[in-house]
């Protein structure tokens, strides 16, 4: 994604100023028709909580009009103004905006075509009177003067650990203590929302430490910072899993997060009349498990993008004499030197496992069941991420917040159009690489509409590999490639649907994961899970993302059909960015602010 450039000598600034002034005048006058007339026939307004108390995109003038008629009086937007310098390129003028609502302050972004709004982003930054404890609002840390009852910081933290969840209840319980739950808890801490994070692993970061030993981030460091505490300048571009695990553990301590490790959520029931959850846990503080019952108002599931491992059953699994592992269980290739390893799958985990097994001296075969999108890591960083998340972007003054909001300013309906040029160029730049893979028999794709990796991730959360070297092993035949569907296990290996038999000492099922709601259903029950529906996907009507069109990630970071139930997760970038908006929604409810939700999504159940 590239940054637009100033158009020398143009009157971009005047056009943008005129639009913003007219828009604010129309809003102040409650003149919906006039406000709508400022939008192009093809237009998109994406709101992150500020107008809708939701994460919602409306498309077209009719939907813009409906949004304004529904929310304008209650939101009372004021002070829309240009922030910084407007820019223009290729017939599009754009600018950053600032504005206020009755309860908050926000940041906006607008793109104009022929003087009318093509895209508009409005995002809530903070709640008036409930600002984060940072900058000028940072805590003193100590109290000067004499006080015989003085409590030190350490004593206060120890008291909080003893009381919270026992003699007093948290406002929020977050189930899932990976990067998503940790990032959200850090946000809530700064907003004064008492929160407990529940995690079945013993230590923060264990969800990374326990994966196969070669795992490392495929996204670059500039894309992966956590809120408030960015990685240091000497942090590696692609962090190994154990280094990430240690960072998360440190971060949890430094950010003073109430983190309950070795704790399993068994059930959660919601009392509609009281507006509270009953969350039953088994917690082990070193003396064996004890039952603890928490009574929060808000319950958040932060269990990643995916749910239960998709571990299909095949005939003959019971007679296979080797080992069968799902990729989530695979610890690494130790002990398989000179032995036969078959990996069923051809996405990120499959390639990583194949690569590490080959390095360990195993005889490795990959079974490709369907086509895969592959993009070389260096190409991805330069063409798709470099304008926003790179050292060059930092030198150009693009901080993480600006990068996140720039990315967020693109409505999902048209995001593919912005993504495609980078992948079109990648096809040319890496043509030899792709040709060698095809000659090896590998089935490649760039998504249903050729829009590449990120759209596949948003739509289905699967179907791609960011190449860090293992694809060359397939292209060169060092990792053998077989295509087909696994039909059954034999005593000595597997048989595909075309009759091909593969001998194996270890079969790794890199067969992905199901929707997050499948794991959540074990805790909240099938009836409530049915009410919520699928979590993730846009409804794009592409492979594994059936319609109807939602236009936002289903059920993520926003209200659901079950009151007081929320979902948080995604990659490190999404965990960082969207944790703010979820935290603000939770804080508003704690403070009793009126939060009428515009455009509450319906439930959707197609996988």
C-alpha positions, -999 to +999 in steps of 0.1 A: +000+000+000+015+033-010+011+068+005-004+095-017+018+125-026+011+162-026+001+176-059+022+208-063+003+239-072-031+223-068-059+235-046-063+202-029-063+218+005-091+243-005-113+215-018-109+194+013-115+224+036-146+232+017-160+197+020-152+194+057-168+228+064-199+219+045-201+185+062-199+200+097-225+227+088-249+200+076-244+179+107-249+209+130-281+218+112-292+181+113-297+185+075-293+148+065-301+155+028-274+181+026-249+159+043-257+130+020-253+153-011-216+157-001-211+119-008-204+104-042-228+079-057-203+052-049-193+059-013-183+041+018-184+053+054-165+031+079-171+039+115-151+025+144-174+031+174-176+069+172-210+072+155-225+037+157-212+022+189-203-006+165-177-014+139-198-008+108-194+002+072-223+017+053-223+017+015-240+041-009-260+073-002-291+055+010-272+037+038-253+069+047-287+087+050-301+059+072-271+060+095-273+098+100-311+098+106-306+071+132-277+085+152-272+122+145-291+137+174-276+113+200-240+115+187-241+153+182-208+155+161-189+188+163-156+203+154-149+184+121-117+200+109-087+190+087-057+178+107-024+183+090-019+188+053-043+175+026-028+155-002-038+144-036-029+119-064-047+102-093-078+123-090-083+116-053-079+142-026-075+130+010-069+143+045-069+134+081-097+149+103-104+155+139-139+158+154-158+154+187-190+137+197-212+142+227-191+117+247-157+114+229-130+127+206-121+111+173-099+109+143-112+107+107-100+103+072-117+113+040-110+106+003-127+129-022-134+123-059-146+153-078-151+171-045-174+145-030-167+118-004-157+085-018-145+070+015-149+083+050-134+068+082-145+080+116-129+064+147-133+070+184-100+079+201-111+085+237-141+092+260-144+126+275-137+125+312-124+089+309-091+094+291-063+069+294-038+073+322-009+083+299+009+115+288-003+144+309-027+120+327+000+095+337-002+084+374+022+100+399+035+066+411+038+078+447+022+103+470+044+129+486+040+138+522+036+118+554+011+090+557+013+064+584-010+041+563+011+044+532+008+015+508+036+009+484+031+000+448+042-036+455+017-039+484-011-025+463-004-050+435-003-079+460-036-067+476-052-065+442-041-100+433-056-113+465-089-094+463-098-093+426-120-123+417-125-132+454-137-104+477-146-081+447-155-089+412-139-077+379-159-057+354-144-078+325-132-114+322-111-122+292-109-159+283-077-164+264-043-151+274-024-149+241-014-116+225-051-106+219-062-110+255-030-094+268-033-063+245-070-058+254-062-061+291-035-035+288-059-011+272-086-018+299-060-012+326-052+022+313-090+030+313-095+019+349-116-012+340-108-040+364-101-071+343-089-107+348-073-126+319-079-164+321-054-187+304-051-225+306-013-223+300+009-216+330+027-185+318+020-157+294+036-166+261+032-203+265+008-205+236+039-195+215+065-215+233+046-247+229+044-246+191+069-264+168+104-251+174+110-235+141+080-212+143+087-175+139+066-145+130+061-142+093+049-105+097+077-079+101+083-061+134+068-028+124+035-045+119+035-063+152+040-038+181+018-041+211-001-011+226+020+014+246+052-006+245+067-010+210+094-035+204+129-020+208+148-007+178+171-037+178+142-062+178+145-087+149+124-082+118+109-117+123+108-127+159+112-164+169+083-179+189+102-182+222+114-146+220+077-135+214+067-157+244+092-140+266+081-105+254+045-113+262+054-125+297+074-094+303+047-072+289+021-087+311+041-079+342+051-044+332+016-035+321+003-048+355-022-072+340-042-095+363-032-128+345-046-161+358-024-188+343-031-225+348-068-216+348-095-233+327-129-219+319-155-246+323-188-228+317-203-193+314-240-184+319-256-150+315-282-136+339-303-112+317-320-096+347-289-089+366-267-082+336-239-104+349-221-136+339-214-166+361-181-179+349-169-212+365-132-218+365-107-243+377-076-223+389-043-238+400-022-214+421+004-241+429-016-262+454-038-280+430-070-269+412-097-250+430-131-239+417-135-202+414-167-185+403-164-150+387-193-126+382-182-100+356-206-078+336-187-083+304-172-115+290-146-115+262-133-144+243-098-138+230-089-172+216-072-162+184-087-163+149-096-199+149-113-224+171-108-261+176-082-278+154-098-293+123-087-329+129-107-350+104-112-387+110-101-412+083-107-449+080-078-469+093-063-444+117-065-470+145-044-495+125-016-471+115+016-481+133+032-447+132+023-414+149-005-390+139-004-354+150-024-323+142-001-294+134-012-277+166+003-307+185+035-310+165+065-302+188+092-304+162+112-329+140+135-343+167+138-381+164+127-383+128+161-382+111+161-406+082+124-415+088+094-408+066+073-377+075+041-370+055+025-336+060-011-333+048-017-296+039+001-269+020-004-236+039+018-218+065+021-245+092+025-273+066+054-255+049+070-246+083+068-282+094+081-296+061+110-272+062+121-280+097+116-318+092+138-316+060+165-297+080+164-324+106+172-350+079+137-365+075+123-379+043+095-354+038+064-355+016+038-328+013+002-337+003-014-307-014-052-310-012-062-276-028-044-246-043-024-223-021-014-186-024+023-181-019+041-148-015+078-144-008+084-126+025+107-100+011+082-092-017+053-090+007+072-066+030+083-043+001+052-043-021+023-048+003+035-035+037+065-012+030+046+020+026+031+017+061+051-008+081+088-006+075+119+013+085+114+035+055+079+043+067+092+052+101+118+075+086+090+091+066+071+099+098+045+072+095+040+061+131+021+029+140-011+047+148-011+065+115-003+033+096-031+014+114-057+041+107-046+044+070-051+007+066-085+009+085-096+038+062-100+013+033-135-003+033-134-040+028-156-038-003-128-020-022-098-032-003-091-059-029-087-033-056-060-016-035-043-049-028-042-064-064-015-041-078+010-053-053+003-090-061+003-083-099+038-069-095+048-098-073+038-122-102+063-104-125+090-099-099+090-135-088+080-151-121+109-176-120+100-186-085+064-193-094+073-211-126+096-235-107+068-242-083+043-249-111+069-271-128+071-291-096+034-296-098+023-272-071-011-256-075-009-218-070-035-192-067-037-155-057-072-157-043-105-158-061-101-123-074-063-122-076-061-099-045-036-119-026-028-128+010-044-103+032-079-106+016-076-144+020-068-139+056-097-116+062-122-138+043-112-172+055-081-171+076-064-198+056-051-208+021-017-190+020+020-193+029+044-164+034+075-180+020+106-179+042+124-206+023+104-238+024+088-233-009+122-237-026+124-271-010+092-281-028+103-265-061+136-283-060+121-317-050+138-318-017+104-320-001+084-343-023+050-332-035+019-353-040-016-340-048-048-355-038-072-361-009-064-384+020-088-414+017-076-437+045-047-448+067-029-481+061-007-499+086+024-483+072+011-449+059-017-433+040-037-439+008-050-411-014-082-410-033-064-419-065-049-450-050-015-435-043+001-450-012+027-431+009+047-448+036+050-428+068+064-429+103+047-397+112+016-381+096+011-344+104-024-332+097-019-295+088-056-293+082-063-260+098-089-249+124-126-244+126-144-211+135-136-196+169-172-202+179-166-240+180-143-236+210-165-210+226-196-232+224-180-256+249-181-228+275-213-209+267-233-237+253-247-245+218-278-224+222-259-192+228-233-201+202-261-205+177-275-171+186-241-155+180-232-174+148-200-176+129-170-156+140-147-142+113-152-137+076-167-108+055-194-126+036-176-120+004-190-151-014-155-163-021-141-197-012-148-205+024-164-171+030-200-175+020-225-146+019-244-126+027-221-096+027-213-083+061-186-058+052-168-062+085-153-091+103-182-110+117-186-107+155-151-093+160-144-064+184-181-053+185-215-061+199-230-095+192-264-110+193-257-120+229-256-090+252-223-085+271-205-111+250-175-100+229-148-115+207-113-102+203-083-116+183-065-117+150-029-111+142-007-088+163-016-058+142-054-064+146-050-072+183-032-039+188-055-017+167-089-031+175-082-036+212-087+002+215-122+002+201-133-028+221-118-013+253-137+020+247-170+001+242-164-018+275-154+014+294-185+032+281-207+005+295-190+004+328-196+041+331-232+038+322-230+058+290-258+055+265-245+031+238-273+025+212-258+001+187-265+010+151-265-019+126-261-048+149-251-077+127-274-107+123-261-142+131-246-162+103-239-199+105-223-211+072-187-224+077 
